[in-house]
């Protein structure tokens, strides 16, 4: 079976295909792909067994990453928590494997990576498990009242009520002022975690490319921004993608209020799922936070060809230097570091 390569940003069939495929997510959407291209210069491509002139029936989406620092690779997709191959079942991937193997050999790339939510790790012996994360998905079908009763009483319910008593206010939208406030909180949060922040232009491009499919929700106390989340909407799923806060105000429960407001609005607009995204397995605080919303926890394993038996990156002196810089550098340098690094690590 012949495999064809297409550009999902140029092929008019892509949007129709993604809109109807049961495995598709916001990370397959034209807006998300275009934001990756604009921000980081990645080349999007998809492999399909559907010939030109026929509607797409299956496809695997990638970005071609070319970096003098980290090498060449095919990733499905950079900075995306998950990105299912858009096929029916594992057996449908078999026709793609020879083409992917040829890509790996002819393009002299380091590896091919896919990030499936549901497909088995055993794909013809071609891919090997690389890293495994926790993934949380909240079923919204019970409705807001039943969902609230299922939240952790002491941690989640109590903090929502605390935020309401304290008079925390919420503003939502995509305005320049909201983006500026969000990014200032993002800088605080990334510094606290000793990580470089994503480039400001990344968030600007997401807003431009996704439009009404993106929302910034900002919690303030006496007009001071204290917490924010950025969510994405696609079909019947709301996806939590980024969150940030001023840790001096964490006791107010502002982040909990933002999640609760998002859940209420999602239920009222007929959404079916709240995707809380991936978490590192050793980040017990974040995993517990998501557990306490009543979300179902599962494993999310990234697969690579050729695989590596060592799935845990070694801690190097470079990472320690990066942490030191992130903890102590001024905001301008911290932002510049993120702008430089992220295009190489997708």
N, C-alpha and C positions, 0 to 999 in steps of 0.2 A: 504494500500500500504506500503510495507516494505521500510524502510530507511536504507541505508548502510553508514558506515563511512569509508573514504579512506584517505590516505596520498597523497596530491597532488604532493609532491616531489618524490614519489616512484611509483605512478600509471602512467603507460605509456599512458593512455588515456587523461590525464589532458591537456597536451600541445595542442593536436589536438582539444580538446573541446574548450579551451580558444581562440585558433586561429580563430575559426569559429563562436563563439557566438556573436550576435549583441550587447549585453550589456557588453562585457568584456572590460577591460582596462589594463594598465600596472600594476595596483595593483593586478590583478589576475595572473600575469605572474610568471613562475617558478623562474625567477631571483629575482624579488621583494620579493617573499615568502622566498627564500633561504637566502637573505640578512637579513631579520627579524630573521630567525632562528639562523644564525651565530652570529649576533650582540647581540641579547637580550635573546637567549635561548628559545624563544617561540616555542611551538609545533604546526605545521600547521595541519589542518584537514579540510575535506569537507564532507558534508552530501549530498547524492544523492539517488534518487529513481531508478537509473539505476543499475541493478544487475551485479555482476562480469561477465566478458566475453562479455558484451554488451557495445557499445559506449555510452558515457555519453550524456544525453539529457538535464539534468538540475542538478544544484548543488548550495549549499551555502557554501562559503569558510569562515573559521575562523582561528584564532590563539588562542590556549589555553594559557592564561596568568596566571602564578602562582607567587604570590608575598606575602612575609610575611608582607610587608608594606601596600599594598593596596588591598590585597585579591585576590581570584580566580575569573576569568571571561572568557567568550568567546567573542572575539571582531573580527569584520569583517570590516576592518583589522586595527591593530595598526599602527599609523603614516601614515595612508593612508587617503587622503582627502575624498575619497568615495570608495565604493566597493559594486557594485550591486549584489544582489542575482541573479545567472545566471539561470533565469526562463523566461518563455514567458510573463506571466501576473500575477497579484496579486493572482488570484485563484489557480495558480500552487504552491503557498507556503503552501496551506492548509495541504497537506500530511506531511509536515515537522514539523508542530507545535507540535504534540504529542511527537515526538522525541526530539525536543528542550526543551519541558517542562520536559521530563524525565531527560535530561542532567542537567537542572537547579536544579532538586531535588536530583538526585543521586550523583552529583559531588560537591554538597554544594558550588556552585558558587554564587557570589554576584549578577551578572546580565549577560544577553546576549545582545550584542549590534550589530546592523547592521547599515550600512551607505549608504542607497540607494539614487540614484540620481532621479529616476523617479517613483518608486513604491509608492503607496498611504500609508499614515500613518495608515489607518484602515486595519490592517491585522488580521482579525478574532478576534479583541479585544485582541490579544496576546501582541503586542508591544504598547508602549506609547511614544509619542514624548519626547525627552530629551533635546537636544540643537539644535538650528537652526542657520545656517550660511548663508552668501551670497556666491553664486557660479557664476563664470564668464566663458563663453565659446565663443570663437571667431570663426565664420565661415570663413574659408579661401577661399571659392570658388570664391568670386569676383575677386581675384587676388591682387597682391601687390599695383598696382597703385590706384585701386578703394578703397582698404582698407586705404591707406595713406590719401586719400581725406576725409575719414570719421573720421580720428583721430581728437581729439580736437586741433583746430588750434593754440591757444595761448600756451597751456601747452605741448601737445605731439609733434605736428609737429615742433614747434619752438625749443624744446629741442633737437630733433634729429638733426636739422640743426645746432644748437649750437655745439653739439659734433663733427659734421663733420668739422666745421670751426676751432675748437680748436685743431684739429689733434688727437683726441682720437683714439687709435688703439685697435684692437680686436684680441685676440688669442683664439683658440678653441682646445679642446682635452680632454684627460684623463690622462695626464702624472703626475708623482709624484710632479714635480715642480708646475704645475697648481693646483693640489690638495692642496699643502702647502699654496700657495698664497690665494686660495679660503678659506681655513680654518682660516687663519689670519684675513681676512675680516669678516668671519662668527663670530669670537670671538668679533670683534669690534661691529658688529650689534647686537648680542645677549646681550652684556653688555649694549648697548644703550637702548635696550628695557627691561632691567632688567630681563632677562631670561637666564637660563643656556644653553650653546651650546650643540648640539647633539654630541655624541662621535665621535672622528676622525675615529675610526674603522668602524663606520656606513657608512661613505662616501667611505672608502676604499673597504668595502664589496659590496656596490652598484656598484662601478666601476668593481669589479671582477665578480660579478654575472650578471650584465646587459650588460657589454661590449659595443659594438657599439650602444646600445640602450640608452646610457647616454652620455651627453656632458656637459663639463664645458666651459662657455664662459666668458673670462676675458677681461675687458676694462682697459687700462692703459693710463696714461698721462705722457709723457716723461719717459717711462719705469717704472713708479710707478703704481702698481695695485690700482685702485680706485673703481671698482665695478665688480661684478660677478653674474652670474645666473647659476643654474644647471637645465638642462631640460632632460626629458625622452621621448623616442619615442617608440610607440607601434602601430602596424597596421597603421592607417591613422591619428593618433592623436599625436601631440607634447604636452607634459605636463610640465608646469612651476612648479617646486617643491621647489626650494630654491633660495633666492636672498640675497645679502649682499653688503655693500658698506662702504667706508670711507666718513663719512658725511662732512668732510672738502672740498670734491670735488663734492658735490651733484649738485652744480650750473652748472657743465659741461654738464649735460644731458647724462652721460655715461650709466646709467641703461636704459634709453629710447633707446639709440643706440643698446644696447644688445637685447632688445625686438624686435626692428625693424629688426635687422639682423636675428634673429630667425624666424620672420614672413616671411621675404624674402626667406630664405633658405627652409622653410617648403613649401611655395607655389611652389618653383622651383622643389622640389622633389615629388610633387603630394600629399602632406598631405592635409587633409580636415578640420581639427579642431585644434585650439590652446586652450588647457585647461589651464586657468589661476588659477585654484584651488579655495580653499575656503578662506574666510576672515571672521573674527569676525564682527558681524553686527555693533558693536559700534566703529570699527576701520574705521572712516570716511575717513581718509587719504588714506588708502589702497583701500577701496571700490571705492573712486573717481578716484584713479589712474587707476584702471582696467576699470571703466566705460568709461574713456576717450580714450581707444583704440577701442571703438565701440563694445565691447563684450556684449553679452546678459547676463543680470543678472537674476538669479533665486534663489530660496530658497533651501537649502540643510539641511534636518532635520535628525538627528541621532535618532534612535529608540532603546528603551530598554525594556527588560522583566526581572524581574518585573520593571515596570516604577516608576518614581518618579514625583510627581507633582511640585516639586521645580527643575526646569531645569537650574537655575543659581547657580553655586557653590558659597557658602558663602566665603567672604573674611576673612581669619583667620590670627592670628599672625604669623603662619608658613609661609604664603605667603609673608608677609611683611618682615620677616627675610630673606627669599630667595631673595627678590628684593634688600635688602641692601647688601647682600653678592655678588650678581651679579654685582652690581654697583661699589663695592670697592675692591673685591678680586683680587689678581694677576691672570694672565692668567692660570698658572698651576693649581691653586685651582679651578678656574672657570670651566676649562675643566674636572677636577676630579669630580666636583659636577654634571656636566651633565652626565658623565659616570655612576655615582652612581644612579641618579634619573630616567633616561629615561626608564630603563628596568622595573621600577615599575609603570610607568604612561601610558604605551601603551594602 
